[in-house]
Amino acid sequence: MPQADRLIADHFSTDRFSTDRFSTDRFSREPAMTTVRTTPARARTDAPVTSAVVSPGSGSPGARAGTGRLRLLGAGLAVGATAYAVPFMLYGGEETGSGRFVIDLSGVFFQLGVFCLLAAMWRTRATGTSRLARAVIVVESVVLAVATVQSLLTLPSMGGEWSAAATALDPFWPLSMLGMAILGVKVAVAGRWRGALRAWPVVAETWIFVALPAMALLGPAVGSVIAGGHFVVGYGVLGLLLAVRPDLAVRD
């Protein structure tokens, strides 16, 4: 039986080697495992950087131009009020003469300054955004225009007796001041102007409630000083506030 044992041994030995070969071929044909690596995208360096802090001088050119116009309007009010206040305090007791003429002439400058204030209120919608709030400014502008015409009609008299037309239109002066007092309350209630600029129109436009009683009770000499001083403290300071801090009148 030795020959038969050798054949059987050779047979199993061949199968073993064949199995190893097939095993090797199987693993060699399988694909190798790969490792996937991801790299995060780089942050862009060319993107614009925005800042949440806005400096007072920054803003669009239109916004800067708007505050520039408000500064001019405020300066116009301050100059007009001061130009009227000084002669009023100096010559307010005179009924006729050159002093009276100076007061009448300077009154025109004051009324032009008040027009500057009305323009600032209109531009910034200081009395509110409704049609009624805007209409109040229009009505006051008409009354003030008639009062300004009255002031111009007094100039030819050179401090003397007024003409019939100037006398007939004289009530529009106190009516225009009463209208400004109403606007002052509207500005305070609307709250579109901020800080001192919101409250000061009420102070300025109480002139009719301070000056007229003072002149009636204390006489023209003393009352005129109080009335003229009120122009400076009221309208003069209001114009100064508007010229220095126009940002308080601007809403985004």
VEXMAR-686049 format. One line per 5 residues: number of its first residue (from 1); their letters; for each residue x, z, y of C-alpha. Coordinates in pm, 1 decimal, always signed. Example, Ala and Ser with C-alpha at 12.3 -4.5 7.8 and 13.67 -1.06 7.14 Angstrom:
<bases>
1> as> +1230.0:+780.0:-450.0 | +1367.0:+714.0:-106.0 .
</bases>
This chain:
<bases>
1> mpqad> +0.0:+0.0:+0.0 | +291.9:+8.3:+247.6 | +226.8:-347.6:+357.3 | -138.2:-276.0:+432.1 | -50.2:+35.2:+635.2 .
6> rliad> +190.6:-162.9:+848.3 | -70.4:-428.0:+927.5 | -322.4:-168.0:+1030.8 | -65.8:+2.8:+1253.4 | +27.6:-323.6:+1417.9 .
11> hfstd> -338.7:-401.8:+1482.2 | -407.5:-75.9:+1661.7 | -82.6:-102.7:+1851.7 | -181.6:-447.5:+1984.0 | -526.4:-326.0:+2090.7 .
16> rfstd> -371.0:-37.2:+2277.2 | -140.2:-259.6:+2474.3 | -423.2:-500.8:+2539.1 | -635.5:-214.8:+2671.7 | -358.5:-112.0:+2908.9 .
21> rfstd> -323.7:-468.2:+3032.0 | -693.9:-505.6:+3095.6 | -699.5:-169.0:+3267.4 | -412.0:-275.1:+3491.6 | -578.1:-606.9:+3573.7 .
26> rfsre> -906.6:-435.8:+3659.5 | -746.2:-202.5:+3911.1 | -533.7:-477.6:+4059.6 | -842.5:-689.8:+4127.1 | -1036.6:-412.9:+4310.6 .
31> pamtt> -1000.5:-423.7:+4687.3 | -789.2:-159.5:+4850.0 | -966.5:+106.5:+5062.3 | -922.4:+60.3:+5438.6 | -937.7:+317.9:+5719.3 .
36> vrttp> -1143.7:+226.9:+6029.8 | -1019.9:+374.0:+6355.1 | -1215.9:+359.4:+6678.6 | -1062.0:+382.0:+7024.2 | -1284.6:+504.2:+7308.2 .
41> arart> -1329.6:+267.5:+7601.5 | -1108.8:+337.3:+7897.1 | -1269.6:+465.4:+8212.8 | -1298.2:+208.0:+8491.1 | -1076.3:+271.3:+8787.8 .
46> dapvt> -1218.2:-7.0:+9004.0 | -1568.1:+144.3:+9031.7 | -1658.7:+268.6:+9380.2 | -1657.3:+643.5:+9426.8 | -1948.8:+792.5:+9615.5 .
51> savvs> -1950.0:+1129.5:+9780.2 | -2246.8:+1359.9:+9823.2 | -2108.5:+1495.0:+10149.6 | -2206.7:+1293.4:+10455.7 | -2022.9:+1360.5:+10776.7 .
56> pgsgs> -2220.1:+1379.4:+11100.0 | -2061.5:+1061.9:+11230.8 | -2129.4:+860.7:+10915.3 | -2431.3:+649.8:+10844.9 | -2543.9:+293.7:+10880.0 .
61> pgara> -2470.3:+105.8:+11202.0 | -2843.6:+103.8:+11275.1 | -2863.3:+483.2:+11248.5 | -2561.0:+529.1:+11475.9 | -2711.6:+287.7:+11728.0 .
66> gtgrl> -3037.9:+481.9:+11715.7 | -2871.3:+812.3:+11798.8 | -2673.9:+639.0:+12072.7 | -2996.1:+527.0:+12239.1 | -3134.8:+877.6:+12212.0 .
71> rllga> -2825.3:+1010.9:+12386.3 | -2883.9:+771.7:+12675.6 | -3251.2:+865.6:+12696.9 | -3162.7:+1233.6:+12697.6 | -2903.3:+1180.2:+12969.6 .
76> glavg> -3161.4:+991.9:+13175.2 | -3403.7:+1282.6:+13148.4 | -3138.8:+1541.1:+13241.8 | -3020.1:+1343.3:+13545.1 | -3372.7:+1270.5:+13665.6 .
81> ataya> -3482.3:+1633.4:+13632.2 | -3175.5:+1765.8:+13814.5 | -3206.4:+1505.2:+14088.7 | -3559.4:+1625.0:+14157.3 | -3498.6:+1997.3:+14111.5 .
86> vpfml> -3227.6:+2035.1:+14376.1 | -3424.6:+1883.1:+14668.0 | -3735.7:+2066.3:+14551.1 | -3557.1:+2400.5:+14579.0 | -3397.9:+2311.2:+14913.8 .
91> yggee> -3685.4:+2142.3:+15092.9 | -3992.3:+2243.2:+14895.9 | -4124.2:+2449.2:+15186.0 | -4133.5:+2152.0:+15422.5 | -4465.5:+1976.2:+15463.7 .
96> tgsgr> -4326.8:+1683.4:+15661.6 | -3995.8:+1544.1:+15777.0 | -3681.0:+1416.4:+15611.4 | -3682.2:+1695.1:+15352.0 | -4027.5:+1590.0:+15236.6 .
101> fvidl> -3910.9:+1229.7:+15209.7 | -3614.1:+1333.7:+14992.8 | -3850.3:+1519.8:+14761.0 | -4081.9:+1219.3:+14735.2 | -3790.3:+986.6:+14662.6 .
106> sgvff> -3628.1:+1214.5:+14406.2 | -3968.3:+1256.6:+14240.5 | -3948.6:+890.6:+14139.0 | -3617.7:+957.5:+13961.6 | -3773.7:+1251.8:+13781.1 .
111> qlgvf> -4066.0:+1039.7:+13665.0 | -3826.4:+776.5:+13535.7 | -3652.1:+1054.2:+13343.3 | -3984.8:+1158.6:+13190.9 | -4033.4:+797.2:+13081.1 .
116> cllaa> -3701.5:+835.5:+12897.8 | -3844.7:+1139.8:+12721.2 | -4158.8:+948.8:+12624.9 | -3944.9:+665.4:+12490.2 | -3748.1:+912.6:+12276.4 .
121> mwrtr> -4071.8:+1062.1:+12144.7 | -4204.2:+717.0:+12063.5 | -3886.8:+604.5:+11884.7 | -3868.1:+916.8:+11669.1 | -4245.4:+961.7:+11617.5 .
126> atgts> -4201.6:+1312.6:+11755.3 | -4574.9:+1377.6:+11788.0 | -4650.3:+1264.6:+11431.9 | -4700.6:+944.4:+11237.8 | -5077.1:+902.7:+11272.0 .
131> rlara> -5237.9:+655.6:+11509.6 | -5384.1:+939.7:+11712.9 | -5042.6:+1099.9:+11755.2 | -4899.9:+771.0:+11878.6 | -5200.3:+707.4:+12103.4 .
136> vivve> -5137.9:+1034.3:+12289.5 | -4798.3:+903.2:+12399.3 | -4953.7:+576.3:+12514.9 | -5221.1:+755.8:+12721.0 | -4961.8:+981.8:+12880.1 .
141> svvla> -4745.8:+679.8:+12963.6 | -5037.7:+519.3:+13149.2 | -5112.7:+836.8:+13345.4 | -4743.8:+880.8:+13429.8 | -4722.7:+517.5:+13542.7 .
146> vatvq> -5008.2:+573.1:+13789.4 | -4836.5:+891.6:+13911.8 | -4515.4:+694.3:+13962.8 | -4702.5:+435.2:+14166.9 | -4838.3:+719.7:+14378.3 .
151> slltl> -4481.6:+842.9:+14438.7 | -4373.6:+495.6:+14547.9 | -4670.0:+472.8:+14784.6 | -4557.9:+790.0:+14961.5 | -4216.1:+649.8:+15051.9 .
156> psmgg> -4322.3:+423.2:+15341.3 | -4451.7:+725.6:+15528.7 | -4092.3:+859.2:+15541.2 | -4208.0:+1215.1:+15493.5 | -4505.7:+1177.0:+15722.4 .
161> ewsaa> -4875.4:+1145.2:+15650.6 | -4951.9:+961.2:+15329.1 | -5161.0:+649.8:+15312.0 | -5515.5:+658.0:+15176.1 | -5400.3:+503.3:+14845.8 .
166> atald> -5124.9:+761.2:+14798.2 | -5366.7:+1043.0:+14870.9 | -5627.1:+903.0:+14631.0 | -5374.6:+879.1:+14347.4 | -5218.4:+1219.0:+14411.7 .
171> pfwpl> -5416.6:+1395.5:+14131.1 | -5231.9:+1184.8:+13873.6 | -4916.6:+1391.0:+13937.7 | -5059.2:+1717.6:+13795.1 | -5253.3:+1519.4:+13533.6 .
176> smlgm> -4929.4:+1366.3:+13407.9 | -4774.2:+1712.2:+13383.5 | -5078.6:+1838.7:+13194.5 | -5041.8:+1548.8:+12953.6 | -4676.2:+1637.8:+12897.6 .
181> ailgv> -4780.1:+1993.8:+12815.2 | -5014.1:+1857.3:+12547.3 | -4731.1:+1645.4:+12409.4 | -4505.5:+1950.0:+12394.4 | -4753.7:+2126.7:+12170.5 .
186> kvava> -4788.6:+1813.2:+11955.5 | -4410.7:+1793.5:+11908.2 | -4390.9:+2159.1:+11804.5 | -4680.0:+2126.7:+11558.0 | -4561.3:+1797.8:+11406.4 .
191> grwrg> -4218.9:+1945.9:+11332.4 | -4035.7:+1613.6:+11322.8 | -3786.9:+1741.2:+11579.4 | -3580.6:+2032.7:+11452.6 | -3412.7:+2339.9:+11592.2 .
196> alraw> -3419.9:+2404.5:+11964.7 | -3526.9:+2045.6:+12025.3 | -3855.9:+2119.3:+11851.9 | -3941.2:+2419.8:+12069.6 | -3796.8:+2312.5:+12405.1 .
201> pvvae> -4063.0:+2056.2:+12501.0 | -4311.4:+2344.0:+12510.0 | -4078.9:+2531.6:+12746.4 | -4020.7:+2227.1:+12967.1 | -4379.9:+2116.5:+12984.2 .
206> twifv> -4518.4:+2451.9:+13091.1 | -4409.3:+2356.2:+13442.5 | -4766.5:+2308.6:+13559.2 | -4858.4:+2660.0:+13440.7 | -4557.5:+2819.8:+13612.0 .
211> alpam> -4487.3:+2615.0:+13925.1 | -4836.1:+2568.2:+14063.9 | -4936.7:+2938.9:+14040.5 | -4598.3:+3040.7:+14185.6 | -4640.1:+2817.3:+14489.6 .
216> allgp> -5000.0:+2927.3:+14535.3 | -4928.0:+3300.4:+14507.8 | -4579.4:+3328.4:+14657.1 | -4594.0:+3055.1:+14917.1 | -4414.9:+2719.4:+14938.7 .
221> avgsv> -4070.6:+2860.1:+15019.9 | -4039.6:+3096.6:+14722.2 | -4264.8:+2899.9:+14490.9 | -4058.8:+2585.3:+14539.8 | -3743.5:+2763.7:+14426.1 .
226> iaggh> -3920.6:+2879.0:+14109.3 | -4065.7:+2532.2:+14049.8 | -3730.3:+2361.6:+14104.4 | -3551.1:+2608.7:+13878.9 | -3808.0:+2545.0:+13609.4 .
231> fvvgy> -3728.0:+2172.7:+13624.0 | -3363.8:+2250.6:+13546.6 | -3432.2:+2507.3:+13273.7 | -3708.9:+2300.3:+13120.2 | -3660.7:+1926.0:+13152.1 .
236> gvlgl> -3292.1:+1941.2:+13239.2 | -3199.4:+2143.2:+12930.7 | -3432.7:+1934.8:+12714.4 | -3252.4:+1617.8:+12823.0 | -2917.1:+1784.3:+12758.1 .
241> llavr> -3023.0:+1885.5:+12407.1 | -3136.8:+1533.2:+12332.0 | -2810.7:+1387.6:+12463.9 | -2584.3:+1631.9:+12278.2 | -2778.9:+1670.4:+11951.8 .
246> pdlav> -2979.1:+1351.2:+11892.9 | -2953.7:+1413.9:+11519.3 | -3215.1:+1689.6:+11560.5 | -3466.0:+1421.7:+11658.2 | -3388.9:+1182.6:+11372.3 .
251> rd> -3562.2:+1192.7:+11034.5 | -3428.7:+1005.4:+10727.9 .
</bases>
